[in-house]
Amino acid sequence: MGGEWFEIPQPPYLPLGMRWEKAVADGLASGVSHAFGIFDKTLCGIQEAGMSPSDYGWLPEREDACGACREAASVIDGRWPQAMRGENMRVSVARRL
């Protein structure tokens, strides 16, 4: 929108146990909790018709948490820069003409 620089608000960093909801779908195996990711898939890549996030958080430390979802969550968490994990973090972008 013009100007030489602007700031982009970034979603706040959340610990693993607060970042994802538990996935629910008729086709998911019982006894294993999966993290609802993006594009209607779990973090481990399962896609079922009618899958949605539940009203409950997915807790990776629970015994029934899917190991592949836990591994994917850990990889995603590791990519988040340590310096950008504070509240109200913003990214300044220089515009080059």
Contacts in CASP RR format, 6 or more apart in sequence:
PFRMAT RR
TARGET T0000
AUTHOR 0000-0000-0000
METHOD contacts of the structure
MODEL  1
MGGEWFEIPQPPYLPLGMRWEKAVADGLASGVSHAFGIFDKTLCGIQEAG
MSPSDYGWLPEREDACGACREAASVIDGRWPQAMRGENMRVSVARRL
2 95 0 8 1.000
3 95 0 8 1.000
4 94 0 8 1.000
4 95 0 8 1.000
5 92 0 8 1.000
5 93 0 8 1.000
5 94 0 8 1.000
5 95 0 8 1.000
6 92 0 8 1.000
6 93 0 8 1.000
6 95 0 8 1.000
7 90 0 8 1.000
7 91 0 8 1.000
7 92 0 8 1.000
7 93 0 8 1.000
8 90 0 8 1.000
8 91 0 8 1.000
8 93 0 8 1.000
9 90 0 8 1.000
10 84 0 8 1.000
10 89 0 8 1.000
10 90 0 8 1.000
10 91 0 8 1.000
12 86 0 8 1.000
12 87 0 8 1.000
12 88 0 8 1.000
12 89 0 8 1.000
13 80 0 8 1.000
13 84 0 8 1.000
13 85 0 8 1.000
13 86 0 8 1.000
13 89 0 8 1.000
16 60 0 8 1.000
16 73 0 8 1.000
16 74 0 8 1.000
16 77 0 8 1.000
17 57 0 8 1.000
17 58 0 8 1.000
17 59 0 8 1.000
17 60 0 8 1.000
17 61 0 8 1.000
18 57 0 8 1.000
19 73 0 8 1.000
19 77 0 8 1.000
20 35 0 8 1.000
20 36 0 8 1.000
20 37 0 8 1.000
20 43 0 8 1.000
20 53 0 8 1.000
20 57 0 8 1.000
20 58 0 8 1.000
20 73 0 8 1.000
21 35 0 8 1.000
21 36 0 8 1.000
21 53 0 8 1.000
21 54 0 8 1.000
21 55 0 8 1.000
21 56 0 8 1.000
21 57 0 8 1.000
21 58 0 8 1.000
22 33 0 8 1.000
22 34 0 8 1.000
22 35 0 8 1.000
22 36 0 8 1.000
22 53 0 8 1.000
22 54 0 8 1.000
22 56 0 8 1.000
22 57 0 8 1.000
22 58 0 8 1.000
23 33 0 8 1.000
23 34 0 8 1.000
23 35 0 8 1.000
23 36 0 8 1.000
23 37 0 8 1.000
23 42 0 8 1.000
23 46 0 8 1.000
23 51 0 8 1.000
23 52 0 8 1.000
23 53 0 8 1.000
23 54 0 8 1.000
23 58 0 8 1.000
24 36 0 8 1.000
24 51 0 8 1.000
24 52 0 8 1.000
24 53 0 8 1.000
24 54 0 8 1.000
25 48 0 8 1.000
25 49 0 8 1.000
25 50 0 8 1.000
25 51 0 8 1.000
25 52 0 8 1.000
26 48 0 8 1.000
26 49 0 8 1.000
26 50 0 8 1.000
27 48 0 8 1.000
28 34 0 8 1.000
28 42 0 8 1.000
28 46 0 8 1.000
28 48 0 8 1.000
28 51 0 8 1.000
31 64 0 8 1.000
32 64 0 8 1.000
32 65 0 8 1.000
32 66 0 8 1.000
33 58 0 8 1.000
33 59 0 8 1.000
33 62 0 8 1.000
33 64 0 8 1.000
33 65 0 8 1.000
33 66 0 8 1.000
34 42 0 8 1.000
34 43 0 8 1.000
34 44 0 8 1.000
34 46 0 8 1.000
34 58 0 8 1.000
34 66 0 8 1.000
34 69 0 8 1.000
35 42 0 8 1.000
35 43 0 8 1.000
35 44 0 8 1.000
35 58 0 8 1.000
35 60 0 8 1.000
35 65 0 8 1.000
35 66 0 8 1.000
35 69 0 8 1.000
35 72 0 8 1.000
35 73 0 8 1.000
36 42 0 8 1.000
36 43 0 8 1.000
36 51 0 8 1.000
36 52 0 8 1.000
36 53 0 8 1.000
36 54 0 8 1.000
36 58 0 8 1.000
37 43 0 8 1.000
37 53 0 8 1.000
39 47 0 8 1.000
40 47 0 8 1.000
40 50 0 8 1.000
40 51 0 8 1.000
40 52 0 8 1.000
41 47 0 8 1.000
41 51 0 8 1.000
42 51 0 8 1.000
42 66 0 8 1.000
42 69 0 8 1.000
43 66 0 8 1.000
43 68 0 8 1.000
43 69 0 8 1.000
43 72 0 8 1.000
43 73 0 8 1.000
43 76 0 8 1.000
44 66 0 8 1.000
44 67 0 8 1.000
44 68 0 8 1.000
44 69 0 8 1.000
44 71 0 8 1.000
44 72 0 8 1.000
45 68 0 8 1.000
58 65 0 8 1.000
58 69 0 8 1.000
59 65 0 8 1.000
60 69 0 8 1.000
60 70 0 8 1.000
60 73 0 8 1.000
60 74 0 8 1.000
84 91 0 8 1.000
END
